[in-house]
Amino acid sequence: MARHILVQDTVAMTLADTEYSYNIPIGARQLLIKLRSGTKVWKYYLVSGDTSKTSTMQPGQSRNFEDVVFAAFTLYVQSTSATQVLEIRSE
């Protein structure tokens, strides 16, 4: 049986409407992402620069992926406001 390791990380989004990336750990089966402040709109997507398939999250929302095999191992995020921190928990 494979052992899953909990990883907690952050992505500092210093500029508004700017793409930031996070490399999802290989073997992760669960991923929780949210803004630390919980007060701004933010979005995520799996292809760099391709905002046509963006998922927009409203203030206070988080996204939890469970029992997922990620086809892409990089997550791209943006916030409508500067100086935001994305919190990531993967297992």
trRosetta pair geometry for C-beta under 8 A, 3 or more apart (Angstrom, degrees):
i j d omega theta_ij theta_ji phi_ij phi_ji
2 27 7.1 -143 172 -163 141 123
4 27 7.6 -165 -116 139 72 105
4 29 6.6 -73 -113 26 133 111
4 30 7.9 48 -173 22 147 103
4 91 4.9 54 157 166 123 82
5 25 7.7 -96 74 145 103 159
5 91 7.2 -162 84 -142 30 58
6 89 7.1 -17 -165 -169 90 90
6 90 7.6 155 -154 85 44 46
6 91 5.1 -13 -99 -100 63 93
7 25 5.4 120 11 -24 159 147
7 28 7.5 -74 32 -95 123 116
7 88 7.7 -14 112 117 92 97
7 89 7.3 160 84 -155 54 43
7 90 4.7 -10 59 61 103 92
7 91 7.2 -176 19 -76 71 44
8 87 7.6 -14 -167 -172 89 90
8 88 7.1 157 -155 87 43 59
8 89 5.2 -8 -104 -105 76 78
9 22 7.1 147 106 -151 131 121
9 87 7.9 154 85 -159 43 48
9 88 4.7 -19 66 66 87 109
9 89 8.0 170 24 -80 64 36
9 90 7.7 -6 15 10 108 103
10 36 7.4 13 -130 -50 119 124
10 85 5.3 -12 -169 -176 120 104
10 86 6.4 148 -161 77 61 55
10 87 5.7 -26 -103 -102 82 55
10 88 6.8 179 -87 17 29 85
11 20 5.2 141 165 136 126 133
11 21 7.8 -161 -132 84 142 22
11 22 5.1 -95 -62 -69 134 113
11 77 6.4 121 87 50 149 134
11 85 7.1 156 74 -159 46 55
11 86 4.2 -3 52 53 98 111
11 88 6.9 57 -12 -19 96 120
12 20 7.9 -158 80 -137 42 156
12 85 5.7 -23 -105 -106 58 80
13 18 7.0 163 -163 68 87 95
13 20 5.2 -123 -99 -8 86 148
13 42 8.0 153 24 -125 171 122
13 77 6.8 -95 -77 110 132 107
13 78 7.3 138 -146 -145 138 34
13 79 4.8 116 116 11 153 119
13 82 7.4 -148 124 -147 80 41
13 83 7.6 -113 89 -43 68 0
13 84 4.5 -12 64 67 113 88
13 85 7.0 -169 20 -83 80 27
13 86 6.3 71 -23 -19 113 97
14 18 7.9 -26 67 59 66 143
14 82 6.3 4 160 -165 41 91
14 83 6.2 24 -137 -83 49 52
15 18 4.1 46 89 -1 108 143
15 82 5.5 -23 -132 -115 26 98
16 79 6.3 -88 -126 96 61 78
16 80 6.0 13 -157 167 106 29
16 81 5.4 -35 -101 -140 109 11
16 82 4.5 -71 -37 -51 84 72
17 78 5.9 35 -134 -178 32 124
17 79 7.8 -92 -47 80 38 44
17 80 6.6 35 -59 -123 82 45
18 78 6.4 164 63 -128 30 94
19 48 6.7 98 167 -149 152 77
19 49 7.0 -56 -58 -70 165 54
19 76 5.5 -15 -161 -169 103 111
19 77 7.6 131 -152 67 55 34
19 78 5.7 -46 -91 -71 49 103
20 76 7.1 150 76 -156 40 59
20 77 5.4 -31 66 66 92 84
20 78 7.0 147 16 -84 80 51
20 86 7.4 177 89 8 134 134
21 48 7.1 -22 -83 -94 125 104
21 74 5.3 -10 -168 -175 116 110
21 75 6.9 146 -158 77 60 47
21 76 5.3 -29 -99 -99 76 69
21 77 7.7 157 -94 19 27 74
22 74 7.0 150 75 -158 41 61
22 75 4.7 -18 61 60 96 98
22 76 8.0 -177 21 -78 71 27
22 77 7.0 22 -2 0 109 115
22 86 7.3 -116 -43 97 142 136
22 88 6.0 166 180 -57 159 161
23 73 6.1 20 -160 139 74 92
23 74 5.6 -33 -101 -100 58 75
23 75 8.0 -171 -81 19 11 75
24 28 5.4 -111 169 38 96 142
24 31 6.4 -42 -132 -94 117 142
24 70 5.5 30 93 43 155 175
24 72 7.9 96 21 112 127 65
24 73 4.9 -132 55 -162 93 61
24 74 6.8 -147 3 -79 85 20
24 75 5.8 87 -49 -21 102 102
24 90 6.4 157 -154 -108 77 154
25 28 4.7 106 70 -46 85 110
25 90 5.4 160 26 107 110 145
26 73 6.6 -7 -82 -132 70 140
28 31 5.9 61 149 -64 132 96
28 70 6.9 21 71 -4 98 127
28 90 4.3 -35 -133 180 135 119
28 91 6.6 99 -146 64 79 26
29 66 7.5 28 141 -167 79 46
29 67 5.9 5 173 -108 102 34
29 68 6.5 150 -165 47 50 54
29 69 7.5 -16 -116 -77 74 56
29 91 6.7 -51 55 98 78 72
30 64 7.4 -8 -169 -174 91 86
30 65 6.5 173 -150 91 43 67
30 66 5.2 10 -114 -116 94 59
30 67 7.3 15 -75 -33 82 41
30 68 7.4 118 -92 24 36 90
30 90 6.6 159 88 -153 60 52
30 91 4.6 -3 58 54 108 96
31 63 8.0 0 110 110 91 89
31 64 7.3 169 88 -153 50 44
31 65 4.4 11 51 48 94 108
31 68 7.1 -59 15 51 103 129
31 70 7.8 52 -18 -63 141 128
31 75 7.7 169 173 -57 151 149
31 88 7.0 -25 -163 -162 89 92
31 89 7.4 153 -155 82 42 52
31 90 4.9 -5 -104 -104 74 88
32 62 6.3 14 -174 163 88 124
32 63 7.4 168 -150 87 46 48
32 64 4.8 -5 -104 -106 81 81
32 65 7.8 -154 -68 26 41 64
32 88 7.2 151 81 -156 58 42
32 89 4.4 -3 54 56 106 100
32 90 7.6 -164 24 -71 65 45
33 44 6.5 73 103 -67 155 157
33 62 6.5 172 86 -164 44 79
33 63 5.1 -6 56 57 94 94
33 75 7.1 -153 -76 158 153 158
33 77 7.5 -153 179 -86 141 138
33 86 6.2 -7 -166 -177 97 107
33 87 7.2 159 -151 82 47 54
33 88 5.4 -5 -102 -104 79 75
34 38 7.0 5 167 -87 109 83
34 61 7.5 -155 -124 112 91 41
34 62 3.5 -34 -81 -109 113 101
34 63 7.4 171 -69 19 68 60
34 86 7.4 156 83 -155 27 64
34 87 5.4 -17 67 58 78 99
35 38 5.7 170 85 -68 92 36
35 39 7.6 -113 110 29 132 49
35 40 6.1 -129 170 54 170 90
35 42 5.4 148 -55 -8 123 146
35 57 7.8 170 -12 101 106 130
35 59 8.0 -65 56 -134 137 55
35 79 6.9 102 -105 -106 129 124
35 84 5.6 -40 -145 -174 113 117
35 85 7.0 116 -160 74 63 50
35 86 6.1 -48 -98 -101 56 57
35 87 7.3 112 -154 11 9 85
36 84 7.3 167 37 -174 89 67
36 85 4.2 8 5 76 131 104
36 86 7.5 -133 -19 -88 83 9
36 87 5.3 107 -72 -33 79 110
37 40 6.2 45 82 2 125 98
37 84 6.2 -93 14 -130 121 84
37 85 7.4 114 -19 38 84 81
38 59 6.3 80 157 -179 56 75
38 60 4.7 52 -178 -96 98 54
39 59 5.1 7 -158 -147 26 121
39 60 7.5 45 -82 -50 37 74
40 59 5.9 97 11 -97 10 90
40 79 5.5 47 119 -168 135 108
40 80 5.8 -161 178 55 104 88
40 81 4.3 -109 -128 23 146 125
40 84 5.8 -99 51 -94 146 137
41 56 6.5 -2 -175 -175 105 100
41 57 6.9 162 -158 84 56 56
41 58 6.1 -28 -108 -124 82 41
41 59 6.4 -57 -61 -47 56 72
41 79 7.4 141 89 -157 51 62
41 80 4.6 29 69 5 97 131
41 81 7.8 112 44 -9 66 95
42 56 7.7 164 92 -154 31 58
42 57 5.2 -14 68 59 77 105
42 77 6.4 9 173 -173 113 101
42 78 6.6 178 -156 91 71 47
42 79 4.4 -30 -103 -102 97 72
42 80 6.9 -131 -79 -1 48 76
42 84 6.9 -166 -83 139 127 160
42 86 7.3 164 179 -91 159 103
43 51 7.4 58 120 -143 146 98
43 54 4.6 18 173 178 132 116
43 55 6.3 162 -154 80 78 44
43 56 4.7 -34 -94 -100 102 60
43 57 6.5 173 -90 12 42 77
43 77 6.9 166 88 -150 47 58
43 78 5.4 -4 56 56 91 90
44 54 7.2 147 71 -155 27 73
44 55 5.6 -18 60 59 78 97
44 57 7.2 31 0 -15 95 116
44 63 6.8 -116 32 29 143 156
44 75 6.0 -15 -164 -178 115 101
44 76 6.6 145 -158 81 60 52
44 77 4.9 -21 -100 -97 80 79
45 50 6.2 -152 151 85 141 79
45 51 6.3 -152 -18 -111 160 47
45 53 5.7 119 -139 90 112 78
45 54 4.7 -63 -60 -101 120 64
45 55 6.9 158 -76 13 66 72
45 76 5.2 -28 68 68 77 105
46 53 7.5 -45 35 103 85 123
46 71 7.5 64 164 72 149 92
46 72 4.3 137 -179 48 110 149
46 74 7.3 125 -158 82 62 65
46 75 6.7 -41 -102 -113 65 54
46 76 6.9 173 -97 17 13 93
47 50 3.8 7 93 33 113 132
47 53 6.9 59 28 51 112 122
47 72 7.1 -131 -69 -92 61 160
47 76 7.4 -65 69 13 22 137
48 74 7.4 -7 -51 109 98 134
48 76 5.6 154 -97 -74 57 147
50 53 6.0 10 134 28 106 97
51 54 4.6 0 -163 -40 68 127
51 78 7.9 -16 -106 13 120 143
55 63 7.1 87 113 -94 140 150
57 61 4.3 -149 -170 84 95 119
57 62 7.5 55 -158 -92 143 15
57 63 6.4 -106 -86 -38 133 106
58 61 5.0 82 56 -10 68 125
65 68 4.4 -35 164 1 110 148
65 70 7.9 65 137 -76 155 97
70 73 5.8 114 111 -89 127 55
72 75 7.7 131 109 -71 108 51
75 88 7.9 155 59 -112 147 135
77 86 5.5 55 112 -72 167 159
79 82 7.5 156 91 -78 115 18
79 84 4.2 104 -59 37 178 151
79 86 7.8 -158 -50 -57 115 97
81 84 5.8 99 85 -45 88 117
